[in-house]
Amino acid sequence: MYTFEDYKNRISIIQVAQDLGYILKPKSGKIKPEFVLYANPEQSIKEDEIVICNPLNNASQTYFSRKGEKGNLIHFVYNRIQMFTCSSSGWNAVNEILSKYMDGTIVTHTTPTFTEQQAFNLADYDYRLATLKDLAFLNFKRNISRETLNLFLPFIFIARDKKASYFNTAFPYRIPGKDKIVGFELRNSNYKGFSKGGDKSNAVWHVCFNNDITKITKVFFFESAIDLMSFVQIYRDSLDLNSSVFISTGGNVTRKQIVNVMKFYSNAFPFFCFDNDVQGNIFDLMAAYFILEKECKAFNSKGTITIQIEAEGINLSLPAEGFSSEVFFYEHQLNNNAGIIKSPAPYKDFNAVLQHI
């Protein structure tokens, strides 16, 4: 019997995609190749278009579709079960399909040659601490006050890839407890991204105003630096900055990010301040179980949230509409392990709230 980890280690999303008829998009790039599925033989109507991340490493390989869907090999197959011939359904169908690949009963294509993404190197960047003038767009476009920006100035850079002609606001990512910068969360007036090759699996942007980490009793997690700063501005009067740490995970949440932070700030209680949408609620669950060092598989597909926590015998399929991580925490006694703070409806995140104050 194979596990999902066995499948991810041995099978490439690219192989499965090509078997389903996805075609490598010409000139799509070798670091993040793109594949297109056409709805007609003339290739004039696109049915789907996917981008592959980490094409050379099956274990860490992920994809995202131009339709908004994303995930790993397991999600890719689960979301396309109807495109395969199999005798089962749901997760059993995923196992049936991928076990055939493991046994060699499905003929796979030869994977095209791709270029491995180079690791982040700080020497490739010109960078310096930001000034209020550098961050003017955050004031004018995001409504983050000069007072709030001034508070965060020691933790923000502007940076430019030496091959580029422009600077971006750069939030430096470090692994908690280490000084080395291993990536930048990048923002500008009309741009958001992450430095090429940066480590978003282990590292975070973290802001701590107290050098004595034993005094830190609260850790607040956010999806982005802008939401983090917006939250602090909104709730500044009720926050004790000297006992708090503020974390941006950069739009995703990984086990190592959560574990690294909580191990370093071992006296602190976590609060998840992720977006007030379906994915933000899913991040709450994932992060809570990461802290408990339990494997949590949770994702949204076609309006249904699938939650699997093998250690607790949980295997649920719930409607995405109306799903609440706060209710889930209450029903599964997670409130003692973490708290949840959401932006009030109808706002998706704290910067949306700030712009309507």
C-alpha positions in Angstrom: 0.0 0.0 0.0 1.4 3.4 -1.0 1.0 6.6 0.9 0.4 10.1 -0.6 4.0 10.9 0.3 5.2 8.0 -1.8 3.2 9.3 -4.7 4.6 12.8 -4.4 8.2 11.6 -4.1 8.0 9.4 -7.2 5.5 10.9 -9.6 5.7 14.2 -11.4 2.6 16.4 -11.9 4.1 17.0 -15.4 3.9 13.3 -16.3 0.2 13.1 -15.2 -0.7 16.3 -16.9 0.8 15.2 -20.2 -1.1 11.9 -20.0 -4.3 13.9 -19.7 -3.4 15.9 -22.9 -1.7 19.0 -21.4 0.9 20.5 -23.8 4.0 22.4 -22.9 3.4 26.0 -23.8 6.1 27.3 -26.2 8.6 29.8 -24.7 6.9 29.4 -21.3 10.2 29.4 -19.4 12.1 26.5 -17.8 12.0 27.5 -14.2 8.2 27.5 -14.0 7.0 25.8 -17.2 3.4 26.2 -18.3 1.1 23.6 -19.8 -2.1 24.1 -21.7 -5.1 21.8 -22.2 -7.1 22.6 -25.3 -10.8 21.8 -25.7 -10.6 21.3 -29.5 -8.2 19.6 -31.9 -7.5 23.0 -33.6 -6.1 24.2 -30.2 -8.0 27.5 -30.4 -10.0 27.0 -27.2 -8.2 26.7 -23.9 -9.8 24.3 -21.3 -7.1 24.8 -18.7 -3.7 26.3 -18.2 -1.3 25.3 -15.4 2.0 26.5 -14.1 4.4 24.0 -12.5 6.7 25.1 -9.6 9.8 23.1 -8.8 9.7 21.0 -12.0 12.9 19.1 -11.1 11.8 18.0 -7.6 8.8 15.7 -7.4 8.5 15.9 -3.6 8.2 19.7 -3.5 6.5 20.1 -6.8 3.3 22.1 -6.9 1.0 23.7 -9.5 -1.5 26.4 -9.9 -4.2 26.8 -12.5 -5.1 30.1 -14.2 -8.6 29.3 -12.9 -7.4 29.8 -9.3 -6.9 26.2 -8.3 -3.6 25.2 -6.8 -1.9 22.4 -4.8 0.3 19.3 -5.1 0.1 16.1 -7.1 -2.7 14.7 -4.9 -4.8 17.8 -5.5 -4.1 17.8 -9.2 -5.4 14.2 -9.6 -8.3 14.7 -7.1 -9.6 17.7 -9.1 -9.4 15.7 -12.3 -10.7 12.3 -11.4 -13.4 12.5 -14.0 -10.7 12.6 -16.7 -9.4 9.2 -15.7 -10.8 5.7 -16.2 -11.1 4.2 -12.8 -13.5 2.0 -10.8 -13.7 4.0 -7.6 -14.3 7.5 -6.5 -12.9 10.2 -4.2 -9.7 9.5 -2.4 -10.0 5.8 -3.3 -9.9 6.9 -7.0 -6.7 9.0 -6.3 -5.0 5.9 -4.8 -6.2 3.7 -7.7 -4.9 6.1 -10.3 -1.5 6.9 -8.7 -0.8 3.3 -7.7 -0.9 2.4 -11.4 1.8 5.0 -12.0 3.9 3.5 -9.2 3.4 0.0 -10.7 4.3 1.2 -14.2 0.9 0.3 -15.8 0.4 3.7 -17.2 2.7 4.8 -20.0 4.3 8.2 -19.1 5.9 10.8 -21.2 9.5 11.8 -21.1 9.7 14.9 -19.0 11.0 18.0 -20.9 14.4 19.5 -19.8 14.0 22.3 -17.3 16.3 24.7 -15.5 16.6 24.4 -11.7 15.8 27.7 -10.0 18.9 29.3 -8.4 18.9 29.7 -4.7 18.4 33.2 -3.3 21.6 35.1 -3.0 21.5 38.4 -1.1 24.6 39.6 -3.0 22.4 39.7 -6.2 20.5 42.7 -4.6 21.1 46.3 -3.9 19.2 47.0 -0.7 19.0 49.4 2.2 16.6 50.3 5.1 13.5 52.1 3.8 12.5 55.6 4.6 9.0 57.1 4.9 9.4 58.6 1.5 10.1 55.1 0.0 6.9 53.8 1.6 4.6 56.7 0.4 2.4 54.3 -1.6 1.6 52.4 1.5 0.3 55.6 3.0 -1.6 56.9 0.0 -2.9 53.7 -1.5 -3.2 51.4 1.6 -4.1 54.0 4.2 -1.2 52.9 6.5 -0.4 56.0 8.6 3.1 57.6 8.7 3.1 56.8 12.5 2.6 53.1 11.8 5.1 53.0 9.0 7.6 54.8 11.2 7.1 52.1 13.9 8.0 49.4 11.3 10.9 51.2 9.5 13.6 49.2 11.3 12.2 46.0 9.8 11.7 47.1 6.1 14.1 47.5 3.2 13.9 48.6 -0.3 15.7 46.2 -2.6 16.5 45.9 -6.3 17.7 42.9 -8.2 21.0 44.1 -9.8 19.7 43.0 -13.1 16.6 45.2 -12.8 16.3 49.0 -13.0 13.7 49.5 -10.2 13.4 49.1 -6.4 10.6 47.4 -4.5 9.6 47.6 -0.9 11.2 44.5 0.6 10.2 42.7 3.8 13.2 40.5 4.7 12.5 36.8 5.5 14.6 35.1 8.1 14.3 31.8 9.9 13.5 32.7 13.5 16.6 32.9 15.6 18.9 33.4 12.6 20.1 36.7 11.2 20.6 35.6 7.6 18.2 37.0 5.1 16.9 34.2 2.9 14.3 36.0 0.8 12.2 39.2 0.4 8.4 39.6 0.3 8.2 42.3 -2.4 5.6 45.0 -2.8 5.1 48.1 -4.8 2.3 50.3 -6.0 1.1 47.8 -8.6 3.2 44.7 -7.8 3.4 41.9 -5.2 5.7 38.9 -5.3 8.6 37.1 -3.7 12.3 37.1 -4.5 13.4 34.3 -6.9 14.8 31.3 -5.0 13.8 32.8 -1.6 12.9 30.4 1.2 9.2 30.8 1.9 9.0 27.3 3.4 11.1 27.8 6.6 11.3 31.6 6.9 9.0 34.5 7.7 9.0 38.2 8.1 8.9 38.7 11.8 8.7 41.9 13.8 9.7 41.8 17.5 10.1 45.0 19.6 11.7 43.2 22.6 15.2 41.7 22.5 14.2 39.4 25.4 12.3 36.7 23.7 11.3 35.1 27.1 9.0 38.1 27.5 7.1 37.3 24.4 3.7 35.9 25.3 1.7 36.4 22.0 2.5 35.6 18.4 0.2 37.0 15.7 0.3 35.3 12.2 -0.8 37.1 9.0 -0.8 36.2 5.3 1.0 39.4 4.3 3.1 42.2 5.7 0.5 44.8 4.7 -2.2 43.0 6.6 0.2 42.8 9.6 0.8 46.5 9.7 -2.9 47.3 9.1 -3.8 45.1 12.1 -1.3 46.9 14.4 -2.6 50.3 13.3 -6.3 49.3 13.9 -5.7 47.7 17.3 -2.6 49.7 18.5 -4.3 50.9 21.7 -5.1 47.4 22.9 -1.8 45.7 21.9 1.2 45.3 24.2 4.0 45.6 21.6 6.7 44.6 24.1 5.1 41.2 24.7 4.0 40.5 21.1 5.6 39.2 17.9 4.0 39.8 14.4 4.6 37.3 11.6 3.9 37.4 7.8 4.0 34.0 6.1 3.9 35.5 2.6 0.5 34.3 1.3 0.9 30.6 2.2 1.3 28.6 5.4 3.8 25.8 5.8 4.5 23.4 8.7 8.1 24.6 9.1 7.1 28.3 9.2 4.7 27.7 12.1 6.9 25.2 14.0 10.0 27.4 13.6 8.3 30.4 15.0 6.6 28.6 17.9 9.8 26.8 18.9 11.7 30.1 19.0 9.0 32.0 20.9 8.3 29.0 23.1 6.5 31.0 25.8 4.0 32.5 23.4 0.4 31.8 22.6 -0.4 31.9 18.8 -3.2 33.9 17.2 -4.1 33.3 13.6 -5.1 36.5 11.8 -5.3 35.0 8.3 -7.8 36.3 5.7 -11.5 36.1 6.3 -12.2 33.8 3.4 -12.3 30.1 2.7 -8.5 29.8 2.3 -7.8 31.8 5.4 -10.1 29.5 7.4 -8.3 26.5 6.0 -4.9 28.1 7.0 -6.2 28.3 10.6 -6.8 24.6 10.7 -3.5 23.7 9.1 -1.5 26.0 11.4 -3.3 24.7 14.5 -2.4 21.1 13.7 1.1 22.0 12.7 1.6 23.3 16.2 0.4 19.9 17.6 2.8 18.2 15.1 -0.1 16.4 13.5 -0.4 15.9 9.7 -3.4 18.0 8.4 -4.6 17.7 4.8 -7.1 20.5 4.1 -8.1 22.1 0.9 -11.0 23.5 -1.1 -12.1 22.0 -4.3 -15.2 22.9 -6.3 -17.0 24.3 -3.3 -16.2 21.4 -0.9 -13.6 21.6 1.9 -11.8 18.3 2.5 -10.2 17.9 5.9 -8.1 14.8 6.9 -6.3 14.5 10.2 -5.2 10.9 10.4 -4.0 11.0 14.0 -7.5 11.9 15.2 -9.4 9.8 12.7 -11.0 12.9 11.1 -12.1 12.6 7.5 -14.6 15.3 6.6 -16.1 16.8 3.4 -17.8 20.1 4.3 -19.5 22.9 2.2 -17.0 25.7 1.7 -19.8 28.3 1.9 -20.3 29.2 5.5 -17.4 27.2 6.8 -15.9 28.6 10.0 -12.6 27.7 11.5 -13.8 29.2 14.8 -16.6 26.7 14.9 -14.2 23.9 14.0 -11.8 24.9 16.7 -14.7 24.8 19.2 -16.0 21.5 18.1 -12.5 19.9 18.1 -11.2 21.5 21.3 -8.4 23.5 19.6 -9.2 26.8 21.4 -6.6 25.9 24.1 -3.9 25.7 21.5 -4.5 28.8 19.4 -6.8 31.8 18.9 -8.4 33.2 15.8 -8.8 36.9 15.0 -10.7 37.7 11.7 -11.4 40.9 10.0 -15.1 41.8 10.5 -17.4 40.9 7.6 -17.7 41.9 4.8 -14.0 42.7 4.7 -11.5 40.0 3.5 -8.5 41.3 5.4 -7.4 44.0 7.8 -6.1 46.3 5.2 -9.6 46.3 3.6 -10.9 47.3 7.1 -8.3 50.0 7.4 -9.3 51.5 4.0 -12.9 51.9 5.2 -12.3 53.5 8.6 
